[in-house]
Amino acid sequence: MPRLPHGPAAVSPPGAYHRHVRPDPASLVDLVRYPVDAPDSPAAVAAIAAARADLARQGVAVMGGFLLPGAVAAMAAEADALAAGRHHQDVMGTPYLEIPGDHWPADHPRRTEGRSALTAIPYDAFGTTSPLRALYEWDALLEFVRRALDRPVLHRYADPLGALNVAAMHDGDELAWHFDQTDFVVSIALQRSETGGAFECAPHTRTDEDECYEVVAACLAGRRDAPTTVVEFEPGTLMLFAGRHSLHRVTPIGGPTPRHVALLGYDTAPGVCSSEILRLIRYGRTA
């Protein structure tokens, strides 16, 4: 079971995240371990190479200690405040995030439903002085992620709600087994719940040529022979995940402390937005 790496704690300068001042995004990241602002430096080249290798091998790359502790605390507190009173998504759906056709057998993975419940904090909720927003809008981070994903070009989402969001999961919330509709997901762990909230995945479950329904069915049924792995949740970690081909879920949350994960939206094409139906489900509005 892979563990997120632990490094020496770094201390952010006092007052770096004052709520009335937009922070310098460079003050949020452990630039010794991850020199985002110097992508051609030996340390950055090594981190990027390791991420590419992990993605190729297991479909997920984790960069533990990416954020400084002060940045993690500030972003978690911001998420706690912004999550209050927002739209709570609680839906049943299939692993393929689509309306299944009636031609599939009733017990087929294409028709097997699971529950997904969370509160999503949309991009437009984060003010101009938000440390998380400052980090997401930093061009140096965009370039670092592009290199780690090994893409020739990368753009931030144009979606006014979904470009940047935080999935806030409270007691009883969960995410059912599913595949993503994008090739990759970039996330930052901000706060863990007291119990539950494990990120489980079945790396490289399917390919473009083979849906591997037998493996998917084994995961959905909870069979022990299903090739699943648990990626341990450590606040401050940047994670890159190839979710289109790897089945994954988040186990039910327990306790009063919510689980917060920031989701940073990128795509290889410019101007990408989520569908209106996805916005309505996730945020309770379309604009």
N, C-alpha and C positions, 0 to 999 in steps of 0.2 A: 504494500500500500504506500504510494508516494506521499511524502510529507513536504510541506512548504518549508523552504530553507529559513533558518533563523540567523540573523546577523547582530552585530553589536548595536545597541540602542543609540540613536542619534538624537540630539536635543536641538529643537528649533529655537531661533532667537526670540527672546521675550517680545510680545507685541506684534509678532510677524503676521498674525491673522486677526487683526483688529477688524471688527465687524463693519466699520465705516470706511475702510480702505481696501481697495482691491489688492490682494497680495501678489507679490512676484512669484509666478509659478515655480521658478527655480528654487524658491525657499521651501517648497512642499515636498521635494523629492530628495532621497538620499543619493546625491550626485557622486559620492565616492564609489558606491557600488554600481550605480546606474547613471553614468554621465550623459543624460539625455541631451544636454546642450553641447556635447562634443561627440557626435555619433561615430567619428572616425578614430577616436581614442582607443587604446588597447582594451580598456575595461568595457567600453560600450560594444566594441566588436565581439568580445568574448560573450557578453550577455546576449547579444543578438544571435550569435551562432548557437548558443545553448538553447535559446527559445525555438529556433528553427528545427533543431534536432529533436527536441521534445515533441513539437507539433507533428513532425513526420513519424515519430515512433509511437506516440500514445494519444495524439489528437488534442493534447492540452499542454500548455507551458505556464509555469508559475514562477513569478519573480517576487519572492518573499522580501519583506522590508523595503518595498519600493517607495512607500511614503514614509516621511518622518513621523514619529509619534505625535508631535503637536498637530500636524496636519490631519492625521487620522482622528484625533479627538475633536478637532474643529469641524470636520466634515460629518462625523457621527452626530454631534450636537445639532448641526444644521439640519440633518435628515430627521432627527427626532422632532424638531420644531415644525418642519414643513410637512411631515406626514399627518399631523393631527387634523382630523376632519375631512380628509381627502377621500375621493372615490375609492371604494374597496371592490376589487374584482373577485368574484367567486363563481367560477364557471366549470362546466364539465366539457371535456373535449378529447379528441383522439390524439395519439402521438404525432400525427401528421398535420395538426392544426388546420384541418379542413373538414368540410361537411362530407361524410362518407357516402359513397354510392350504395344503393340497395342491392347491387349485384354481388357485393362481398358477403360471405357467410357471416352469421351473427357472431361467431366466436373468433372472427379474423382480427388481427391487429389493426387493420384499417377501420374497424368498427368498435374497438375496445376503448371505452371512455375512462378518464381519470379526472380528479379534481385539481384545479389550480386556483389558489386564492392568495392575493397580495394587494398591497396599496402601492401604486406607482406615483412617484413624485416627478412631474414633467419638467422639461427643460425651462419653460417660461416661469417656473416658480423660483428658480435660482437667480438672485439679483446680481447686479454687476460687481458687487464686492464679494460674491461667493467664492471661497477657495476652490471648490470643486469645479465651478464654471471656469475660473481662471486657468486651472490645469487643463481642462478639456479644450479650451480655445487657444492653447499654447502651440504654436507651429512646431516647436522642437519636439513635443510629444507626438504630434502627428507623424513627423519624419521617423522618429524612433520606432513607433508602432508599425509604420510602413515597412521598415527594414526587417523588423522581427517577423512580420507576416510574409516577408519575401514577395511583396507585390510591387509592380512597376510604378503604380500610382495609387494614391489613397486620398479620399475626400471625407470631410465630416458630413454627416447627414444634414439634409436641408429641412428636416422635419421640425416644426416649431415646438412640438411636444416630446417627440421621441429621440431627438438627436442626443440628448443627455438625459438620463433619468435614474432615479434610485428606486430599486425594488425593496420596499419596506415590508417585512413579513413579521406578523405578530402571532401571539399564542393561537395555535390551531391552524395557521396558514401552511400551505405546502404548494409544491409544483409537481404535477404528475409527470410520468415519463413522456418525453417528447423529443422530436428533432427540431432544430431551428430552421427557419426559412432563409437564412443567410449563411454564407460560407464560414464566417467566423464571428465570434463575440469577444469584445474587449471589456473586461470588468475589473473593478477594484473593490476588494472586501473592506468594509468600514466598521462593522460591528457584528459580533456573533450573539446568538440567542443563548439562553441558559442551557437548554437541551434541544436536541434535534438540529435541523438546519444543515444536515450533511449534504454535500454535493456529490452525488453518485453518477457515474457515467459508464457506458459500455463503449470503449474506444473503437473507432472504425467499425461500427455495427453494420453499416451498409456501404455500398459503392454505387457509382452511377449506373453500373450494369446489373447489379443484383441487390434487391431490397432485403434479402436475408430475413424473411419473415419468421423463420424458425427461431432465430436468435432473439428477435424482437418479442416474440410470444413468450419465450423463456423468461425474459426480463419482466414482462408485464405480469407473469404468473408468479414471480418471486422464486423461481427455481434456483437451486444452489449451483447448478451447472452453468448459469448465465455468467458470461465473462465481464463482471462489473468491478469497478474500482472506486474507491472513495478518495476524493481530494480534500484534505483537511483544510478547514477554514481558519485563516489567520489574518486579522485586520491589518491593513496596510499593504496587502499583496496585490500585485497586478497579474491578472490571468488572461491568457489568450486561449481561446477554445474553438475547435473546429466542430461546431454544433450541428451542421447540416448532415453530417455522416455519422455522428456519435450520439446515440440515445442517452438521455440524461434526465435527472430529476433532483428536487430538493426535498428532503424528508420533513415531516411535520414539525413545526416550531413548538417549543414548550417553554413556558415561563413568561414573566412580565417584560423581559428585555427583548426588544425587536431585533431581528437580523436585518442589517442594511448592506446592500451591494449596489455600487454605482455601475451603470451600464453606459459605455461610451460608444456612440454610433458612428461607424465608418463604413464606406463602401468604395469600390474601385470605380464607380461611375458617379459623376456629379449630379446634384439635384435630387437625390433619392429621398423619398418620404414613405412613411408607413401608410397602409391603406386606411380609409376612413373607418371601416368596421373594426380594425385592430385598435385604432385610437379610441373609438367609442367604448370598446370593451375594457381597455386598459386604463383610460383616464376619465371615462364618463362624459367625454365631449370630443369634438372633432377639430376644434380650432381654439 
